[in-house]
């Protein structure tokens, strides 16, 4: 998808995040002198074309009191990984869950689930819950803890 001038203006207006107001698309629309429906249509088109992956909140877990962030990794039987991944991904304490290819022999894990806790003990308790859900389909597991905060950014276009 080639971005036109209006698309580029929309990306530039939203690249630092949507305004924290009750009607963020309306606020962006007023800033760009277009309708809120046009803002939503253009964002949906960019998402459908793969220019944007998703539109969502990006919380700062540390500011919310969650100091332990663990990417749990699981070696789950291929026959059940999609169904089990969907179940895991619906859990309130899992911020994102996805399937990834294994890199044998060193990396047997094909299911990843990011969990956040106030401390490592809370993450370990969540890991125990995940292990119970995955049951005998799970052959191996590990958890990788964050050692620092990375700045998250979205699509950027220079001015």
C-alpha positions in Angstrom: 0.0 0.0 0.0 1.4 3.4 -1.0 0.5 6.1 1.6 -1.1 9.2 0.1 -0.7 12.6 1.7 -3.8 12.2 3.9 -2.5 8.8 5.2 0.9 10.3 6.0 -0.7 13.2 7.8 -2.8 10.7 9.8 0.3 8.6 10.7 2.2 11.7 11.8 -0.8 12.8 13.9 -1.1 9.5 15.7 2.5 8.2 15.8 3.0 9.4 19.4 -0.3 7.7 20.4 -4.0 8.5 20.2 -5.1 11.4 22.4 -6.4 10.3 25.8 -9.9 11.6 25.4 -13.3 10.0 25.2 -13.4 10.2 21.4 -9.8 10.0 20.2 -10.7 9.4 16.5 -12.9 12.5 16.6 -10.1 14.6 18.1 -7.7 13.4 15.4 -10.3 14.1 12.7 -10.7 17.7 13.9 -7.0 18.2 13.9 -6.8 16.9 10.3 -10.0 18.6 9.1 -11.6 15.3 8.1 -14.4 13.1 9.5 -13.9 10.6 12.3 -15.3 8.0 9.9 -12.5 8.9 7.4 -9.9 8.5 10.2 -11.2 5.0 11.1 -11.6 4.0 7.4 -8.0 5.0 6.6 -6.6 3.3 9.7 -8.6 0.1 8.9 -7.2 0.2 5.3 -3.6 0.6 6.6 -4.2 -2.3 9.0 -5.7 -4.5 6.2 -2.7 -3.7 4.0 -0.3 -4.7 6.7 1.1 -1.1 7.2 -0.3 -1.3 10.8 -0.4 -4.5 12.7 -2.8 -3.4 15.4 -4.2 -0.4 17.2 -4.3 -0.9 21.0 -3.2 0.4 24.3 0.5 0.0 25.2 0.5 0.1 29.0 3.7 0.8 31.0 3.6 -2.2 33.2 6.3 -0.9 35.5 4.3 2.3 36.2 1.3 0.1 37.0 3.3 -1.8 39.7 4.2 -4.9 37.6 7.9 -5.3 38.1 8.3 -8.9 36.9 7.8 -9.6 33.2 8.2 -13.2 32.1 8.0 -14.6 28.6 6.9 -18.1 29.2 8.0 -20.5 26.5 6.4 -23.9 25.9 7.2 -27.0 23.8 3.6 -28.0 22.9 2.6 -30.8 20.6 1.9 -29.4 17.2 -1.5 -31.1 17.0 -2.8 -29.0 19.9 -0.8 -25.8 19.8 -3.4 -23.6 18.1 -6.3 -24.6 20.4 -4.1 -24.4 23.5 -2.7 -21.1 22.4 -6.1 -19.7 22.1 -7.0 -20.8 25.6 -3.8 -19.3 27.0 -4.2 -16.1 25.1 -7.7 -15.5 26.6 -6.3 -15.5 30.2 -6.4 -12.1 31.9 -2.8 -12.3 33.1 -1.4 -13.1 29.6 -0.7 -9.9 27.6 0.1 -11.6 24.4 0.4 -15.2 23.2 1.7 -16.5 19.9 3.0 -19.5 18.0 6.6 -19.4 16.8 8.7 -22.0 14.9 11.1 -24.2 16.8 14.8 -23.9 16.2 16.0 -27.4 17.0 18.0 -28.7 18.6 18.7 -25.7 20.8 15.2 -24.1 21.0 12.3 -26.6 21.1 9.6 -24.0 22.1 6.7 -23.2 19.8 4.2 -21.4 22.1 5.0 -18.1 23.8 2.9 -16.3 26.4 4.0 -13.0 28.1 2.8 -12.6 31.7 3.3 -9.7 34.1 3.4 -9.9 37.9 4.2 -7.6 40.8 7.1 -9.9 41.5 8.6 -13.2 40.2 6.6 -15.3 42.6 3.4 -14.0 41.0 4.8 -14.8 37.5 5.7 -18.3 38.7 2.1 -18.8 40.1 0.8 -17.8 36.6 3.3 -20.2 35.0 1.9 -23.0 37.2 -1.6 -22.2 35.9 -0.4 -22.3 32.4 1.3 -25.6 32.9 -2.0 -27.1 34.2 -3.9 -25.8 31.2 -1.3 -27.2 28.7 -1.2 -30.5 30.5 0.3 -33.5 28.8 0.6 -31.7 25.5 3.5 -29.8 27.0 6.9 -31.5 26.8 9.2 -28.7 28.0 9.0 -25.1 29.3 11.1 -22.2 30.5 10.6 -18.5 31.4 12.7 -15.6 30.3 12.5 -12.6 32.6 12.9 -9.0 31.4 16.1 -7.3 32.6 15.0 -3.8 31.6 12.3 -1.8 30.0 12.3 -1.3 26.2 10.7 1.8 24.7 7.7 0.7 22.6 6.9 2.7 19.5 4.6 2.4 16.6 4.8 3.3 13.0 6.9 6.5 12.5 7.2 8.9 9.6 9.7 11.7 9.6 8.3 15.2 9.3 
